[in-house]
Amino acid sequence: MEDISIQICGIGKSWGKVRALHDIRLEIGKGELFGLIGPDGAGKTTLIRILASLLLPGSGTASVEGYDVVKDYRKIRDITAYMPGRFSLYQDLTVAENLSFFATIFGTTLKENYHLIRDIYVQLEAFSNRPAGKLSGGMKQKLALCCALIHQPQVLLLDEPTTGVDAISRAEFWEMLRRLKTQGITILVSTAYMDEAALCDRIALIQEGSILKTDIPSAIPGDYPRRLYAISAKQMYRLLKDLQQMPAVFTAYLSGQHIHFSLNPDFPEPGLIAMLLEKSGHEGIQIREVVPGIEDSFIALMKGESV
């Protein structure tokens, strides 16, 4: 990759005997919208805090726009913006006061850099005199993003920014990220939502502190190793438990309104599964073959399969 914005070389981090990160290696290009995808406890927050110069790595090196995250931490904080998952602005200050405060810290003003946040701030202007703590989740999210952008950062580090936010606000937030990307800002965003992975230019799947795979979202499910099926019935919870106990079933897990399952090599067809479930008292069974998605590939990788 020619123009590297973020380079991570063998980063590791442990808390006592708990390994948070293990030999993380990533390169993120300038102006790229890159997703760090994984469940809670996967190591996403630890990695982002290291890149923001808020944590020291235990091993390895990392740089942002050519600056070392340890040696050049002051410069890192000038050129990056970090938005933590938990709302961390001053709840007693108004929207306008929070923006003015963060602009002052970086030696600028809201007026000077209004063009950077105009598209987002117009949605907040009606609430400019409202305390930040009394905003809705979606509005808090927009205010935090405005405060992060007010000093014109080159790199935006977002740690699970849509957690706990309603679906409409999530969609609006990702639309804002796409607009920011057109300004040349490099964006690293972590999320546990698999549907958000498809909105990134590239993604890295992370689990238990290790990167499982890095690629463009559309390519991740391309080499899924098995035929995958979706099944539903009247008693979904019991259905899941029964599937997971069947020797013929390799994987079974909830996926939206269905259960996705795959079979061991000795059981190539799902017809026998339906018969066994009917004998167990399940009603309204519907099975169809489906195209694997990113979540399915992630689960396969967690089980040690090559995807």
Backbone bond lengths (Angstrom), bond angles and torsions (degrees), N, CA, C in turn:
res aa  C-N    CA-C-N  psi(-1)  N-CA   C-N-CA  omega(-1)  CA-C   N-CA-C  phi
1 M - - - 1.463 - - 1.527 108.76 -
2 E 1.306 117.80 123.11 1.461 121.18 -170.72 1.525 112.82 -70.84
3 D 1.313 117.66 -57.82 1.467 120.97 -175.65 1.519 109.18 -98.28
4 I 1.324 115.57 99.15 1.463 120.80 -177.09 1.520 109.63 -93.87
5 S 1.305 116.15 129.47 1.461 121.30 174.46 1.522 110.94 -97.09
6 I 1.332 116.84 -45.83 1.467 122.27 -179.70 1.521 108.54 -124.58
7 Q 1.330 115.88 126.14 1.458 120.47 178.65 1.525 108.87 -125.92
8 I 1.330 115.86 125.08 1.461 122.37 -177.59 1.517 108.25 -122.04
9 C 1.322 116.38 121.20 1.470 121.21 -173.69 1.527 110.26 -124.35
10 G 1.309 116.76 97.99 1.464 121.53 173.18 1.516 115.14 66.97
11 I 1.326 117.28 33.36 1.465 120.47 -178.88 1.525 110.87 -69.13
12 G 1.335 115.39 130.28 1.455 122.22 174.25 1.515 109.96 -132.82
13 K 1.326 115.95 153.85 1.460 120.51 179.19 1.524 108.79 -157.05
14 S 1.325 115.35 131.95 1.463 120.53 177.78 1.514 110.09 -130.26
15 W 1.326 114.28 150.41 1.462 121.70 172.96 1.530 106.28 -116.33
16 G 1.325 116.04 95.80 1.457 118.76 -173.04 1.520 109.51 64.22
17 K 1.329 116.50 -122.93 1.462 121.45 179.11 1.527 112.72 -88.92
18 V 1.316 116.84 -3.55 1.466 120.83 -178.68 1.530 109.46 -90.09
19 R 1.306 116.65 119.56 1.458 121.56 179.69 1.526 108.97 -89.71
20 A 1.329 116.21 110.85 1.465 120.34 -178.98 1.518 111.85 -85.04
21 L 1.341 117.05 -38.04 1.464 122.32 179.26 1.522 108.93 -138.15
22 H 1.334 115.05 144.56 1.467 119.43 -179.79 1.520 110.41 -137.06
23 D 1.311 116.71 111.45 1.465 123.81 172.32 1.536 112.55 48.87
24 I 1.330 116.42 52.88 1.461 121.12 179.95 1.524 109.80 -76.13
25 R 1.330 116.02 127.87 1.471 122.10 179.12 1.523 108.48 -133.04
26 L 1.336 115.01 116.17 1.464 120.99 -179.02 1.520 109.84 -146.58
27 E 1.321 115.65 149.15 1.459 122.01 169.11 1.525 107.40 -129.28
28 I 1.320 115.30 128.18 1.464 121.65 -178.76 1.522 107.92 -120.02
29 G 1.313 116.20 127.06 1.453 120.98 -174.93 1.517 113.84 -78.22
30 K 1.312 115.98 158.41 1.462 121.15 177.08 1.532 109.64 -61.82
31 G 1.307 116.03 133.80 1.452 120.89 178.49 1.513 114.48 75.01
32 E 1.334 117.36 11.02 1.465 120.98 -178.58 1.528 110.69 -88.44
33 L 1.319 116.17 144.20 1.458 122.89 171.27 1.530 106.28 -100.39
34 F 1.318 115.73 101.75 1.463 122.19 -171.00 1.519 109.66 -111.47
35 G 1.340 116.29 132.20 1.453 121.32 -178.97 1.518 112.75 -106.87
36 L 1.320 115.83 132.20 1.464 122.96 173.65 1.527 105.86 -104.00
37 I 1.333 116.45 106.89 1.452 122.13 -167.60 1.521 110.78 -110.15
38 G 1.335 116.30 125.08 1.459 119.13 178.19 1.516 111.51 179.09
39 P 1.323 117.62 164.69 1.470 121.39 -178.84 1.523 112.00 -75.32
40 D 1.320 116.27 175.13 1.461 121.23 175.17 1.533 109.07 -58.85
41 G 1.322 115.50 137.53 1.456 119.97 178.92 1.507 114.87 84.66
42 A 1.341 117.15 6.06 1.470 119.97 -177.78 1.518 112.64 -77.86
43 G 1.340 117.68 -19.58 1.461 121.29 -179.13 1.520 113.66 114.10
44 K 1.317 117.22 5.56 1.466 121.01 -176.23 1.524 111.74 -62.26
45 T 1.316 116.86 -49.95 1.470 120.76 -177.35 1.521 111.34 -63.58
46 T 1.318 117.23 -41.62 1.472 120.80 179.24 1.521 110.80 -59.31
47 L 1.330 116.86 -44.63 1.462 120.30 -178.72 1.523 111.11 -65.62
48 I 1.309 117.31 -43.71 1.461 119.89 -178.90 1.526 110.93 -66.01
49 R 1.315 117.78 -37.42 1.467 120.06 178.57 1.526 111.57 -68.03
50 I 1.308 117.07 -32.65 1.470 119.83 174.95 1.526 109.60 -65.26
51 L 1.342 117.15 -43.90 1.459 120.93 179.46 1.528 111.85 -65.45
52 A 1.328 116.52 -29.66 1.463 121.05 178.85 1.527 112.18 -83.49
53 S 1.330 117.16 2.33 1.476 125.17 -179.64 1.527 112.16 67.19
54 L 1.326 116.83 25.75 1.460 121.38 178.30 1.524 112.36 -96.05
55 L 1.331 116.80 -15.48 1.455 122.74 175.37 1.521 108.93 -133.06
56 L 1.315 116.00 146.47 1.460 120.40 174.34 1.522 109.04 -88.29
57 P 1.327 117.89 134.45 1.465 119.22 175.51 1.514 110.69 -69.28
58 G 1.332 116.41 150.62 1.458 119.65 175.88 1.517 111.88 -79.65
59 S 1.333 115.94 -29.86 1.455 121.89 178.25 1.520 108.74 -155.77
60 G 1.331 115.93 163.14 1.452 120.68 178.96 1.514 112.85 80.62
61 T 1.330 114.70 -179.03 1.468 121.10 -179.67 1.520 110.30 -134.15
62 A 1.317 115.57 159.94 1.456 121.57 175.84 1.525 108.69 -150.22
63 S 1.317 115.47 146.85 1.458 120.16 177.91 1.520 110.19 -137.15
64 V 1.312 115.01 149.40 1.465 122.56 176.67 1.524 107.23 -124.66
65 E 1.314 116.63 119.78 1.465 122.75 -176.01 1.530 111.56 51.83
66 G 1.336 115.07 37.22 1.457 121.14 177.23 1.516 115.04 85.79
67 Y 1.318 118.42 -4.51 1.461 122.00 -178.97 1.523 110.31 -98.95
68 D 1.317 116.53 131.57 1.451 122.43 179.56 1.529 110.17 -69.50
69 V 1.345 116.14 133.38 1.465 119.47 -173.87 1.521 112.95 -69.90
70 V 1.333 117.87 -15.28 1.470 120.90 177.24 1.523 110.71 -99.09
71 K 1.311 116.92 -54.75 1.467 120.94 -175.65 1.529 112.35 -69.76
72 D 1.314 116.75 -35.84 1.467 121.10 -173.85 1.525 112.12 -110.67
73 Y 1.330 116.47 37.77 1.465 119.71 -172.68 1.533 112.92 -60.82
74 R 1.331 117.82 -31.90 1.470 119.00 179.76 1.528 110.47 -66.26
75 K 1.323 116.55 -42.78 1.457 120.29 178.49 1.527 110.96 -67.36
76 I 1.334 116.24 -38.10 1.468 120.85 177.66 1.529 110.19 -55.52
77 R 1.317 115.97 -42.33 1.465 119.59 -176.54 1.522 112.13 -73.54
78 D 1.341 116.64 -20.49 1.465 120.00 175.39 1.524 112.35 -76.91
79 I 1.337 116.39 -35.64 1.466 119.70 -171.43 1.524 113.56 -101.13
80 T 1.351 117.12 -6.08 1.460 119.77 179.21 1.523 110.67 -115.52
81 A 1.319 114.35 161.28 1.459 121.67 171.30 1.516 107.35 -129.19
82 Y 1.319 116.27 130.38 1.469 121.93 -177.17 1.518 109.30 -115.57
83 M 1.324 115.92 125.11 1.462 121.32 178.40 1.522 107.99 -118.76
84 P 1.338 117.59 104.19 1.469 120.09 -177.82 1.518 111.76 -71.28
85 G 1.330 114.78 162.85 1.457 119.42 -179.16 1.515 113.06 -63.89
86 R 1.331 116.53 -41.39 1.463 119.74 178.71 1.525 109.95 -84.68
87 F 1.336 116.93 135.89 1.461 121.38 179.56 1.519 109.04 -58.29
88 S 1.335 116.74 121.33 1.468 120.51 -170.25 1.523 113.24 -123.73
89 L 1.327 117.91 13.50 1.461 119.50 177.22 1.529 110.04 -80.54
90 Y 1.324 114.95 175.79 1.467 119.66 -177.14 1.523 109.48 -81.13
91 Q 1.326 115.11 110.64 1.457 120.42 -171.40 1.528 112.53 -68.43
92 D 1.332 117.58 -27.38 1.461 120.33 -178.72 1.524 112.65 -84.03
93 L 1.333 117.02 -16.63 1.460 120.20 176.85 1.528 109.68 -83.73
94 T 1.319 115.24 150.50 1.462 119.26 178.34 1.533 109.95 -74.02
95 V 1.316 114.62 172.27 1.459 120.52 176.20 1.526 109.98 -55.58
96 A 1.332 117.09 -50.07 1.464 122.07 -178.12 1.522 111.33 -63.85
97 E 1.332 117.07 -38.89 1.467 120.46 -178.82 1.529 111.35 -68.60
98 N 1.318 117.34 -38.47 1.462 120.02 176.87 1.520 110.94 -62.39
99 L 1.310 116.86 -45.24 1.464 120.80 179.80 1.519 111.44 -63.65
100 S 1.323 115.89 -43.12 1.461 120.07 179.55 1.522 110.98 -63.83
101 F 1.330 116.76 -39.64 1.463 121.41 179.97 1.514 111.25 -62.08
102 F 1.337 117.08 -49.43 1.466 120.11 -177.35 1.528 111.69 -69.27
103 A 1.327 116.97 -33.61 1.466 119.49 176.18 1.527 109.95 -64.39
104 T 1.333 117.35 -41.60 1.459 122.14 -179.17 1.531 111.35 -63.58
105 I 1.344 116.85 -40.33 1.463 121.06 179.17 1.525 111.26 -55.05
106 F 1.340 115.79 -38.38 1.460 121.11 -177.07 1.532 112.82 -96.65
107 G 1.326 115.95 13.20 1.457 120.39 174.27 1.516 114.09 69.45
108 T 1.323 117.26 31.81 1.453 120.60 177.72 1.532 109.35 -133.92
109 T 1.315 116.82 -170.81 1.467 121.29 179.84 1.517 108.94 -137.68
110 L 1.306 115.58 160.88 1.462 120.93 176.34 1.519 110.42 -61.40
111 K 1.319 116.77 -39.69 1.464 120.81 -179.12 1.523 111.08 -64.39
112 E 1.327 116.41 -41.56 1.462 120.54 -176.74 1.529 112.07 -65.49
113 N 1.310 115.60 -38.75 1.463 118.97 -175.54 1.534 113.22 -113.01
114 Y 1.309 115.41 23.37 1.472 119.26 -177.87 1.528 111.42 -59.06
115 H 1.337 116.80 -33.46 1.467 120.32 -178.25 1.520 112.13 -61.45
116 L 1.343 116.83 -24.32 1.460 120.34 -178.66 1.522 112.63 -72.48
117 I 1.334 115.54 -29.42 1.463 119.07 -173.52 1.524 112.88 -120.24
118 R 1.328 116.76 5.90 1.464 120.77 -172.74 1.539 112.70 -51.91
119 D 1.335 116.84 -48.16 1.463 120.16 -176.16 1.524 112.56 -62.45
120 I 1.324 116.43 -28.73 1.460 120.60 179.58 1.523 110.59 -88.69
121 Y 1.334 115.83 -42.51 1.462 119.87 -173.35 1.527 112.91 -68.14
122 V 1.321 117.99 -28.21 1.474 119.16 179.43 1.523 110.75 -58.90
123 Q 1.335 117.19 -25.60 1.458 120.24 178.35 1.525 112.09 -80.38
124 L 1.338 116.06 -11.68 1.460 121.36 -178.04 1.526 113.46 -106.53
125 E 1.314 116.43 -16.29 1.470 120.01 -171.55 1.520 113.02 -55.66
126 A 1.319 117.02 -36.31 1.466 119.82 -179.85 1.527 112.32 -65.45
127 F 1.332 115.92 -17.78 1.471 120.40 -178.53 1.526 111.43 -112.46
128 S 1.320 117.90 20.72 1.464 121.08 -172.70 1.521 112.96 -60.57
129 N 1.336 118.12 -26.67 1.473 121.20 -179.35 1.528 112.87 -100.24
130 R 1.316 116.41 8.93 1.463 120.05 180.00 1.536 109.72 -91.31
131 P 1.341 118.28 137.00 1.472 119.89 175.86 1.523 110.67 -58.34
132 A 1.310 116.61 140.71 1.461 121.37 -176.73 1.527 111.84 -59.48
133 G 1.321 116.41 -33.57 1.450 120.31 -178.56 1.512 113.88 -66.77
134 K 1.344 117.33 -15.70 1.466 120.78 -178.62 1.527 112.96 -103.28
135 L 1.327 116.23 11.51 1.461 120.18 175.95 1.523 110.16 -83.04
136 S 1.318 115.82 157.59 1.465 120.19 172.94 1.517 109.55 -70.34
137 G 1.336 116.16 167.89 1.458 119.89 -179.24 1.518 112.52 -58.91
138 G 1.331 116.85 -42.53 1.455 120.64 179.83 1.517 112.71 -65.39
139 M 1.334 116.79 -38.91 1.465 120.93 -179.96 1.537 110.94 -72.04
140 K 1.315 117.25 -35.76 1.466 120.34 174.99 1.522 110.14 -60.46
141 Q 1.322 114.27 -41.30 1.463 120.68 179.39 1.535 110.58 -60.86
142 K 1.314 117.02 -44.52 1.470 121.39 -179.91 1.524 110.68 -66.29
143 L 1.327 117.51 -40.54 1.466 120.84 178.69 1.534 110.37 -63.81
144 A 1.326 116.65 -44.25 1.465 119.89 179.66 1.525 110.78 -61.27
145 L 1.331 117.30 -38.81 1.460 120.45 178.90 1.523 111.06 -67.85
146 C 1.317 117.37 -39.51 1.467 120.89 176.38 1.526 111.02 -60.50
147 C 1.329 116.38 -45.45 1.467 120.41 -179.96 1.524 111.09 -64.61
148 A 1.336 116.83 -33.54 1.458 120.72 178.98 1.523 111.81 -70.11
149 L 1.334 116.85 -30.74 1.467 121.10 -174.02 1.524 113.99 -93.21
150 I 1.325 117.52 -9.28 1.461 120.80 -167.65 1.525 112.80 -63.28
151 H 1.342 118.84 -21.53 1.468 120.33 -179.30 1.532 112.26 -102.76
152 Q 1.324 117.44 16.84 1.463 123.41 176.34 1.535 111.75 57.02
153 P 1.335 117.16 62.87 1.473 120.06 -179.47 1.529 111.23 -73.16
154 Q 1.313 115.47 156.48 1.464 121.00 174.26 1.522 111.45 -87.74
155 V 1.345 115.75 -25.79 1.465 121.28 -176.76 1.523 109.21 -132.79
156 L 1.327 115.91 134.64 1.455 122.30 -179.49 1.525 108.32 -115.29
157 L 1.346 116.66 120.78 1.456 123.01 -179.36 1.524 108.38 -109.70
158 L 1.327 116.61 113.41 1.461 122.08 -174.17 1.523 109.82 -118.02
159 D 1.316 116.13 117.68 1.464 121.10 -177.57 1.527 109.94 -100.73
160 E 1.322 116.27 102.26 1.467 123.50 179.78 1.530 111.72 45.95
161 P 1.320 117.90 58.58 1.467 121.10 -173.91 1.524 114.73 -69.69
162 T 1.334 118.41 -17.44 1.472 119.57 -176.02 1.518 113.29 -106.74
163 T 1.320 117.85 7.40 1.464 120.48 178.94 1.525 110.52 -63.05
164 G 1.318 116.54 128.63 1.457 121.32 178.02 1.513 115.13 76.98
165 V 1.331 117.64 9.39 1.460 122.06 -179.18 1.522 108.71 -103.19
166 D 1.336 116.90 144.23 1.461 120.50 -177.70 1.526 111.34 -64.96
167 A 1.335 115.47 163.42 1.465 121.69 -172.98 1.524 112.56 -60.91
168 I 1.327 117.49 -38.78 1.467 120.67 -179.04 1.529 110.24 -66.58
169 S 1.327 116.53 -43.92 1.464 120.30 179.29 1.518 111.41 -66.24
170 R 1.330 116.59 -34.54 1.464 120.24 176.07 1.521 110.41 -61.14
171 A 1.339 115.86 -47.16 1.467 120.34 -179.62 1.523 110.98 -62.34
172 E 1.338 117.20 -41.63 1.465 121.83 178.98 1.527 110.42 -63.08
173 F 1.336 116.05 -40.00 1.457 120.18 -177.91 1.522 110.38 -63.98
174 W 1.318 117.48 -43.90 1.463 120.33 -179.87 1.522 111.70 -67.69
175 E 1.305 116.73 -31.14 1.470 119.47 174.32 1.529 110.07 -65.82
176 M 1.331 116.89 -37.84 1.461 120.45 176.23 1.531 111.01 -64.12
177 L 1.323 116.49 -39.39 1.469 119.74 178.69 1.522 111.31 -63.96
178 R 1.319 116.60 -39.09 1.468 119.32 178.40 1.527 111.39 -63.65
179 R 1.323 116.27 -37.73 1.475 119.37 177.87 1.525 110.62 -68.36
180 L 1.330 117.33 -39.24 1.465 120.71 178.62 1.521 110.98 -64.02
181 K 1.309 116.36 -35.87 1.456 120.88 179.67 1.528 110.89 -60.76
182 T 1.323 118.01 -33.94 1.469 120.84 -179.99 1.524 111.39 -67.72
183 Q 1.349 117.15 -16.49 1.461 120.71 177.44 1.529 112.09 -87.17
184 G 1.338 116.63 2.30 1.458 120.39 178.00 1.509 115.06 87.71
185 I 1.330 117.35 8.43 1.464 120.44 179.51 1.536 109.38 -78.23
186 T 1.323 116.57 132.47 1.458 121.32 173.35 1.520 108.61 -79.86
187 I 1.317 116.67 130.27 1.467 120.77 -175.58 1.525 109.49 -123.98
188 L 1.321 116.46 122.29 1.460 122.67 171.33 1.523 107.05 -112.04
189 V 1.331 116.77 117.86 1.460 121.46 -176.75 1.523 109.13 -125.91
190 S 1.320 116.08 132.42 1.457 119.73 176.09 1.522 109.24 -103.63
191 T 1.324 115.81 146.89 1.456 120.16 179.64 1.518 109.94 -158.92
192 A 1.322 115.08 152.22 1.461 120.82 172.72 1.527 110.87 -98.94
193 Y 1.343 116.92 -3.60 1.464 121.31 -178.86 1.526 109.81 -86.47
194 M 1.319 115.93 114.78 1.464 120.06 -177.91 1.527 112.26 -66.58
195 D 1.330 117.87 -28.57 1.464 119.10 -179.43 1.531 111.08 -68.82
196 E 1.333 117.37 -24.38 1.457 120.10 178.50 1.523 112.12 -76.99
197 A 1.331 116.40 -19.49 1.467 120.02 -179.97 1.523 110.99 -59.88
198 A 1.330 116.71 -36.70 1.467 121.14 -177.37 1.522 112.23 -68.06
199 L 1.331 118.12 -12.64 1.464 122.08 -177.97 1.525 112.13 -89.58
200 C 1.316 117.21 -3.59 1.470 122.04 -178.10 1.525 111.11 -95.00
201 D 1.339 115.63 158.89 1.465 120.26 173.35 1.524 110.56 -69.19
202 R 1.322 115.91 -47.04 1.462 122.40 174.73 1.518 108.31 -140.61
203 I 1.331 115.05 160.05 1.464 119.44 178.64 1.520 110.22 -137.22
204 A 1.325 114.50 156.61 1.463 121.92 169.68 1.524 107.08 -122.95
205 L 1.327 116.38 127.10 1.459 121.24 176.29 1.525 107.91 -89.10
206 I 1.333 116.35 124.51 1.465 120.82 -175.80 1.521 109.75 -124.42
207 Q 1.324 115.73 136.93 1.459 121.97 179.12 1.520 108.78 -148.86
208 E 1.347 116.24 130.76 1.466 122.55 178.85 1.524 112.06 51.98
209 G 1.332 115.65 39.59 1.448 120.85 173.65 1.502 115.88 80.92
210 S 1.332 118.26 7.09 1.462 121.47 -179.40 1.521 110.60 -125.20
211 I 1.316 116.60 144.13 1.459 121.52 175.88 1.529 108.54 -80.82
212 L 1.333 116.64 123.02 1.455 121.23 -179.77 1.524 111.93 -86.85
213 K 1.332 116.72 -37.88 1.463 120.33 -179.55 1.515 109.27 -166.27
214 T 1.332 116.04 148.20 1.464 122.90 176.52 1.521 108.40 -131.21
215 D 1.333 116.31 129.36 1.466 119.57 -179.71 1.523 108.72 -173.38
216 I 1.338 116.04 178.13 1.455 119.54 171.47 1.527 107.16 -71.69
217 P 1.341 118.73 148.47 1.473 120.48 -174.51 1.528 114.19 -55.36
218 S 1.322 117.38 -40.82 1.461 119.95 -176.19 1.522 112.68 -67.01
219 A 1.333 117.34 -21.85 1.467 120.89 -177.27 1.527 112.70 -88.76
220 I 1.323 117.52 -19.48 1.468 120.52 -175.41 1.536 112.06 -57.99
221 P 1.352 119.61 -47.51 1.475 118.73 -177.86 1.525 113.43 -82.15
222 G 1.331 118.45 -0.71 1.452 121.02 -170.16 1.513 114.93 -60.42
223 D 1.334 117.92 -32.32 1.459 121.50 -176.93 1.524 112.42 -110.11
224 Y 1.343 116.04 30.00 1.471 119.18 178.50 1.526 109.05 -56.17
225 P 1.346 118.17 129.60 1.471 120.29 -165.44 1.530 116.34 -82.25
226 R 1.310 119.25 -5.41 1.463 120.23 -174.68 1.532 111.05 -137.31
227 R 1.331 115.15 164.13 1.458 119.00 170.15 1.523 107.61 -75.18
228 L 1.307 116.14 139.82 1.455 121.53 -174.55 1.521 109.98 -119.35
229 Y 1.324 115.91 139.88 1.463 121.47 -177.10 1.527 110.28 -126.94
230 A 1.343 114.37 150.36 1.463 121.46 172.03 1.517 107.92 -111.37
231 I 1.311 116.99 134.71 1.453 121.85 -178.01 1.524 109.70 -133.32
232 S 1.311 116.01 146.60 1.468 121.32 174.73 1.530 108.83 -142.91
233 A 1.308 116.07 157.51 1.462 123.06 177.66 1.523 107.50 -159.33
234 K 1.308 116.65 -179.47 1.469 119.55 -175.71 1.522 111.99 -69.33
235 Q 1.337 117.31 -38.00 1.471 120.76 -178.10 1.526 108.87 -110.34
236 M 1.318 114.78 87.25 1.461 119.85 -171.88 1.525 113.01 -66.92
237 Y 1.314 117.99 -38.88 1.461 119.66 -178.30 1.526 110.69 -65.30
238 R 1.330 116.67 -45.55 1.465 120.17 178.16 1.517 110.72 -66.29
239 L 1.336 116.51 -35.74 1.456 121.10 177.77 1.528 110.65 -59.88
240 L 1.330 116.78 -45.23 1.457 120.93 179.96 1.529 110.97 -61.61
241 K 1.317 116.90 -45.61 1.464 120.97 -179.40 1.518 111.29 -62.65
242 D 1.334 116.28 -42.15 1.469 119.50 -179.46 1.528 111.46 -67.15
243 L 1.334 117.24 -39.78 1.459 120.34 178.30 1.522 111.50 -62.88
244 Q 1.325 115.74 -42.61 1.465 119.96 -177.50 1.530 112.65 -66.33
245 Q 1.336 117.05 -19.49 1.461 120.53 -179.86 1.527 112.79 -94.59
246 M 1.325 117.78 -4.88 1.467 121.23 -178.55 1.528 110.31 -81.32
247 P 1.347 118.62 128.68 1.470 120.97 178.32 1.530 112.71 -60.24
248 A 1.324 117.41 -27.68 1.468 120.57 -177.97 1.523 112.75 -73.27
249 V 1.319 117.06 -20.04 1.470 121.75 -173.50 1.527 109.67 -92.71
250 F 1.326 115.09 126.11 1.464 120.31 179.47 1.520 111.39 -85.78
251 T 1.332 117.30 -48.81 1.465 121.97 176.04 1.527 109.15 -135.69
252 A 1.331 116.11 148.55 1.465 122.21 174.56 1.516 107.85 -153.69
253 Y 1.329 116.71 125.20 1.460 120.80 -177.18 1.526 109.39 -157.17
254 L 1.316 115.87 154.27 1.458 121.16 178.41 1.516 110.36 -69.36
255 S 1.330 115.39 138.52 1.464 121.52 175.89 1.521 107.47 -145.18
256 G 1.329 115.82 97.30 1.459 120.25 -176.65 1.515 110.89 66.98
257 Q 1.337 117.38 -126.99 1.456 122.31 -178.38 1.531 112.07 -90.19
258 H 1.318 117.58 2.73 1.459 121.65 -177.38 1.523 110.72 -125.55
259 I 1.318 114.41 173.96 1.456 121.76 169.18 1.518 106.96 -110.36
260 H 1.315 117.00 128.41 1.457 121.27 174.37 1.523 108.37 -94.03
261 F 1.320 115.80 135.32 1.456 118.55 177.52 1.523 110.41 -144.52
262 S 1.328 115.02 153.22 1.462 122.15 174.36 1.513 108.02 -128.40
263 L 1.338 115.91 161.96 1.456 121.00 -172.82 1.523 111.58 -113.33
264 N 1.316 115.05 153.93 1.450 120.71 172.57 1.531 109.31 -67.85
265 P 1.338 118.45 155.49 1.467 121.72 -174.42 1.531 114.52 -54.89
266 D 1.333 118.86 -29.32 1.466 121.61 -178.32 1.523 113.30 -75.71
267 F 1.328 116.31 -6.34 1.466 119.97 -178.38 1.530 108.52 -129.05
268 P 1.335 117.56 78.02 1.466 120.99 -172.36 1.524 115.45 -73.77
269 E 1.348 118.27 -17.83 1.458 120.88 -176.74 1.522 110.66 -118.82
270 P 1.336 117.94 146.38 1.467 120.37 -177.57 1.527 114.48 -86.79
271 G 1.344 117.80 -2.36 1.461 119.60 -176.23 1.514 113.09 -58.94
272 L 1.329 117.20 -42.08 1.457 121.31 -179.98 1.523 111.09 -63.33
273 I 1.318 116.33 -35.26 1.468 121.04 178.85 1.534 109.95 -60.88
274 A 1.332 116.49 -45.34 1.462 120.96 179.88 1.524 110.62 -61.33
275 M 1.320 116.83 -41.40 1.472 120.70 179.97 1.527 110.99 -63.84
276 L 1.321 116.28 -43.83 1.468 119.97 179.82 1.526 111.43 -64.39
277 L 1.315 116.09 -38.53 1.461 119.77 179.78 1.519 111.51 -68.56
278 E 1.314 117.00 -38.67 1.469 120.92 177.19 1.528 110.91 -63.10
279 K 1.331 116.44 -40.05 1.462 120.11 177.45 1.527 111.64 -65.03
280 S 1.338 115.67 -25.29 1.473 120.19 178.75 1.529 111.70 -84.00
281 G 1.335 117.32 0.40 1.461 120.69 176.56 1.507 115.82 98.90
282 H 1.323 118.03 7.67 1.465 120.41 178.63 1.528 110.38 -76.38
283 E 1.329 115.44 140.76 1.464 121.12 -178.52 1.529 109.79 -122.74
284 G 1.338 114.97 153.80 1.466 120.70 176.22 1.513 113.53 68.05
285 I 1.326 117.34 33.55 1.466 121.19 -177.44 1.532 110.44 -72.59
286 Q 1.318 114.92 129.45 1.464 121.46 175.45 1.530 108.55 -131.73
287 I 1.328 115.87 126.98 1.469 121.46 -178.91 1.519 109.25 -127.67
288 R 1.329 115.89 137.18 1.468 120.40 174.02 1.525 108.31 -148.11
289 E 1.315 115.08 151.06 1.457 119.81 176.05 1.521 109.02 -78.60
290 V 1.330 116.95 140.31 1.462 121.40 -177.48 1.524 110.22 -128.72
291 V 1.320 115.20 160.56 1.464 121.72 175.98 1.528 108.65 -82.97
292 P 1.316 119.23 127.14 1.470 120.60 -179.59 1.526 112.01 -61.59
293 G 1.330 115.38 145.66 1.455 121.71 175.48 1.523 110.78 -112.80
294 I 1.320 115.68 -171.83 1.473 120.21 -178.31 1.523 111.15 -62.90
295 E 1.336 117.18 -40.76 1.460 120.24 179.90 1.524 111.00 -61.10
296 D 1.328 116.94 -41.49 1.459 120.73 179.89 1.522 111.03 -64.20
297 S 1.325 116.06 -41.20 1.460 120.29 178.02 1.521 110.97 -65.68
298 F 1.322 116.51 -38.98 1.462 121.10 178.84 1.526 110.47 -59.99
299 I 1.328 116.30 -44.89 1.465 120.19 -179.46 1.522 110.62 -65.95
300 A 1.342 117.03 -39.05 1.463 120.04 177.19 1.526 110.97 -62.58
301 L 1.330 117.29 -41.68 1.464 121.30 178.65 1.527 111.21 -64.51
302 M 1.325 116.98 -38.19 1.467 121.35 177.80 1.523 111.42 -62.48
303 K 1.332 116.90 -29.27 1.461 121.18 178.97 1.524 112.16 -87.69
304 G 1.331 115.68 5.53 1.454 120.25 175.23 1.500 115.41 87.32
305 E 1.335 117.48 10.95 1.463 120.15 178.05 1.523 110.13 -83.66
306 S 1.290 116.65 152.56 1.456 122.40 178.61 1.528 109.38 -87.49
307 V 1.341 116.42 121.17 1.467 121.38 -179.44 1.508 108.53 -123.14
